[in-house]
Amino acid sequence: MPPESPQKSRGRPRKAAAQPGAQVVYRAPALDKGLDILELLATQPEGLTRAQIVKDMARSPNEIYRMLERLVARQYVSRSSSGDRYALSLKLFAMAHAHPPLNRLVNHALPVMDDFARRAEQSCHMGVYDRGNVLIAAQVNSPRGWSFSVQRGARVGLLDTASGHILLAYTDSEFRQRMLAAHQPLDGEVPVTAEGLAQTLAAIRAQGYVERDSAQSFGVVDISFPVLGPDNTALATLTCPYIRRIDSHVGPDLAAVRACLREASVALSIAPGLSGVGSLGAC
């Protein structure tokens, strides 16, 4: 069943999320209220008026006003120039990318991705698992100027993208179930059955990578490899949305680009023996 649009969900009291089976020991009503506002605004790209927030959260105007003023003062929420609409600022985005492990991974990956883009004449992006879907943590364009790219900071589907399938294929079964349980369909997501997904993941593990027509864009071939950690689970995924030029310029073909991307993924991986990534020849 497709998710309700954010507009249709307004008018219902929001409740603080709880993990299944978790026992609430301590309560912090003010913190819950602030987090509820942030989560609500995260679903509203155009922002909401204070009256809309009050209605959705079923709280008094005074307490919502005080909390919004604090969130604005701390720069988590921005107020429109007219003063009647509130939206998330970029502070949470900046904080996510300043998180030390992710920041170190991105800093380590960018030179390798730059080298791939130069040799392959294609763009590439790095995806990491994030709250039930995939976050594009880094992206590099082709130096040739002709490429297809996915913006850094974008969230893409877990169940219908090459990046998502790689992350699901290269994790243990327990964490895979947690990933699937946390998944929320994104706009335009292509439905997949549980049986079809299981077959896809088994094929990926056997082959060691993904190479197939994009499920989102015509004329694009997605090539994706895992960046493996010490336990052969995916820390991230490197993906190239390959497009073939048809003018007089002759660039690297699909096989050469695939080999370059594998080389890049191996360079970033720290798994012993790299048993999950098959040999594809030299770039």
C-alpha positions in Angstrom: 0.0 0.0 0.0 1.5 3.4 -0.9 2.2 5.8 2.0 -0.1 8.6 2.7 1.0 11.9 1.4 2.2 14.4 4.0 -0.8 16.7 3.3 -3.3 13.9 4.0 -1.6 12.9 7.3 -2.2 16.4 8.8 -4.9 16.7 11.4 -3.9 13.6 13.4 -2.2 13.8 16.7 1.4 12.7 16.4 2.8 10.2 18.9 6.4 9.7 19.9 7.8 6.7 18.1 8.9 3.7 20.2 10.8 0.6 19.3 8.7 -2.5 19.3 8.8 -4.2 22.7 10.8 -1.3 24.2 9.9 -0.2 27.7 9.8 3.5 28.4 11.7 4.2 31.5 12.3 8.0 31.3 10.1 10.6 29.8 11.2 14.0 28.5 8.0 15.7 27.2 9.8 18.9 26.0 12.3 16.9 24.1 9.6 14.7 22.5 7.7 17.8 21.5 10.7 19.3 19.8 11.6 16.0 18.0 7.9 15.6 16.9 8.1 19.1 15.3 11.3 18.3 13.5 10.0 15.0 12.2 6.8 16.6 11.0 8.6 19.4 9.2 10.9 16.8 7.6 7.9 15.6 5.6 6.9 19.0 4.4 9.3 20.5 1.8 7.3 23.7 1.6 7.0 24.1 5.4 3.9 24.6 7.5 2.2 27.5 9.3 2.1 27.5 13.1 -1.6 26.8 12.9 -1.0 23.7 10.8 1.6 22.4 13.2 -0.7 23.0 16.2 -3.5 21.1 14.4 -1.3 18.2 13.4 0.3 17.7 16.8 -2.9 18.3 18.8 -1.1 20.6 21.3 -1.8 24.1 22.6 -0.7 27.1 20.4 1.3 28.5 23.3 3.5 25.4 23.8 4.1 25.0 20.1 4.9 28.7 19.8 7.6 28.4 22.6 9.1 25.3 21.1 9.2 26.8 17.6 10.9 29.9 18.9 13.6 27.8 20.5 14.1 25.7 17.4 14.4 28.9 15.3 16.8 30.4 17.8 19.0 27.3 17.6 18.8 27.3 13.8 17.2 23.9 13.4 14.1 25.6 11.9 13.9 28.6 9.7 11.0 31.1 9.5 9.8 32.5 6.2 10.3 36.2 5.5 6.6 36.8 6.0 6.9 35.1 9.4 3.9 32.7 8.9 5.6 29.5 7.7 8.3 27.2 9.3 10.6 24.8 7.6 13.7 22.7 8.5 17.0 24.5 8.0 20.1 22.8 6.7 21.5 22.4 10.2 20.5 18.7 10.6 21.9 18.0 7.1 25.2 19.6 8.1 25.3 17.7 11.4 24.7 14.4 9.6 27.6 15.0 7.3 29.9 16.1 10.2 29.4 12.8 11.9 33.0 11.5 12.3 32.7 8.0 10.9 30.7 9.1 7.8 32.9 12.2 7.4 36.1 10.0 7.5 34.6 7.6 5.0 33.6 10.4 2.6 37.0 12.0 2.9 38.7 8.7 2.2 36.4 7.9 -0.7 36.5 11.2 -2.7 40.0 10.9 -4.1 39.3 7.3 -5.3 36.0 8.4 -6.8 37.7 11.4 -8.5 40.2 9.0 -10.0 37.4 6.6 -11.2 35.5 9.5 -12.8 38.6 10.7 -14.6 39.4 7.3 -16.0 35.9 6.1 -16.7 34.5 9.4 -17.9 31.4 8.7 -15.9 29.9 10.0 -12.7 29.7 7.9 -9.5 28.1 8.2 -6.1 28.5 6.5 -2.7 25.5 5.4 -0.8 25.1 4.4 2.8 22.2 2.9 4.7 20.1 5.4 6.6 16.8 4.9 8.4 15.3 2.4 6.1 16.6 3.8 2.8 19.8 4.9 1.2 21.6 8.3 1.7 23.9 9.5 -1.1 26.9 10.5 1.0 29.2 11.5 -1.8 29.0 12.2 -5.5 31.5 13.0 -8.2 30.7 14.2 -11.8 32.5 13.1 -14.9 35.2 15.6 -15.9 33.9 15.4 -19.5 30.7 17.2 -18.5 28.5 14.5 -20.0 27.1 12.3 -17.2 24.1 11.3 -15.2 24.4 12.0 -11.5 22.5 11.7 -8.2 22.8 14.7 -5.8 24.7 14.4 -2.6 22.3 14.3 0.4 19.5 12.7 -1.7 17.6 9.7 -0.2 16.9 6.9 -2.7 15.0 3.7 -2.3 16.2 0.6 -0.5 14.2 -1.9 -2.5 14.4 -0.6 -6.1 17.9 0.7 -6.6 21.2 -0.9 -7.2 22.7 0.8 -4.1 19.9 -0.5 -1.9 20.2 -4.0 -3.2 23.9 -4.1 -2.7 23.5 -2.9 0.9 20.8 -5.6 1.5 22.8 -8.3 -0.2 25.9 -7.7 1.8 24.7 -7.7 5.4 23.7 -10.4 7.9 20.2 -11.7 7.9 19.3 -10.2 11.3 20.3 -6.6 10.3 18.7 -7.1 6.8 15.3 -7.8 8.6 15.8 -4.6 10.6 16.5 -2.6 7.4 13.4 -4.0 5.7 11.3 -3.3 8.8 12.5 0.3 8.9 11.9 0.9 5.2 9.4 3.5 4.1 8.6 3.7 0.4 9.8 6.9 -1.4 8.0 8.8 -4.1 8.0 6.7 -7.3 9.4 3.6 -5.8 9.0 0.5 -7.9 7.2 -2.3 -5.9 9.0 -5.6 -5.4 7.8 -8.9 -3.9 9.6 -10.6 -1.1 10.3 -13.6 -3.3 11.6 -11.4 -6.1 13.8 -9.4 -3.7 15.3 -12.6 -2.2 16.1 -13.9 -5.7 17.7 -10.6 -6.6 19.9 -10.5 -3.5 21.0 -14.1 -4.0 22.1 -13.3 -7.6 24.0 -10.3 -6.4 25.9 -12.3 -3.8 26.8 -14.9 -6.4 28.0 -12.3 -9.0 29.5 -9.8 -6.5 28.0 -6.7 -8.1 25.0 -5.2 -9.8 24.8 -4.3 -13.5 21.4 -3.7 -15.0 19.1 -1.1 -16.6 18.1 1.6 -14.1 14.6 1.3 -12.7 14.4 5.1 -12.5 15.8 6.5 -15.7 15.6 5.3 -19.3 19.0 4.8 -21.1 21.0 4.5 -17.8 22.8 1.3 -16.8 23.4 1.1 -13.1 26.7 -0.6 -12.0 27.2 -1.0 -8.3 29.8 -2.6 -6.1 30.0 -3.0 -2.3 32.6 -1.3 -0.1 33.2 -4.1 2.3 34.2 -4.0 6.0 36.3 -6.5 7.9 33.3 -8.9 8.2 32.5 -8.8 4.5 29.4 -6.7 5.1 28.8 -3.5 3.1 29.9 -0.3 4.7 28.7 1.6 1.7 28.1 1.1 -2.0 29.8 2.7 -5.1 27.5 3.1 -8.0 28.0 4.4 -11.5 24.9 5.4 -13.5 26.5 4.6 -16.9 25.4 6.4 -20.0 26.8 5.6 -23.4 27.7 8.5 -25.7 26.7 8.2 -29.4 28.7 11.1 -30.9 32.2 10.9 -32.3 33.9 10.8 -28.9 35.0 7.2 -28.0 35.2 6.8 -24.3 35.6 3.7 -22.0 33.0 1.1 -22.8 30.7 -0.6 -20.2 33.2 -3.4 -19.5 36.0 -1.0 -18.9 33.9 1.2 -16.6 32.8 -1.9 -14.7 36.4 -2.9 -14.1 37.3 0.7 -13.0 34.5 0.7 -10.5 35.4 -2.7 -9.1 39.0 -1.4 -8.7 37.7 1.6 -6.8 35.5 -0.5 -4.5 38.4 -2.8 -3.7 40.6 0.2 -2.9 38.0 1.4 -0.4 37.2 -2.0 1.1 39.0 -3.4 4.2 37.6 -7.0 3.9 40.2 -9.7 4.1 40.4 -11.4 0.7 37.5 -9.4 -0.7 35.6 -12.7 -1.2 32.4 -10.8 -2.1 33.8 -8.9 -5.1 34.5 -11.0 -8.2 37.4 -10.5 -10.5 36.6 -8.6 -13.6 40.0 -7.9 -15.2 42.0 -4.7 -15.3 40.6 -1.2 -15.8 
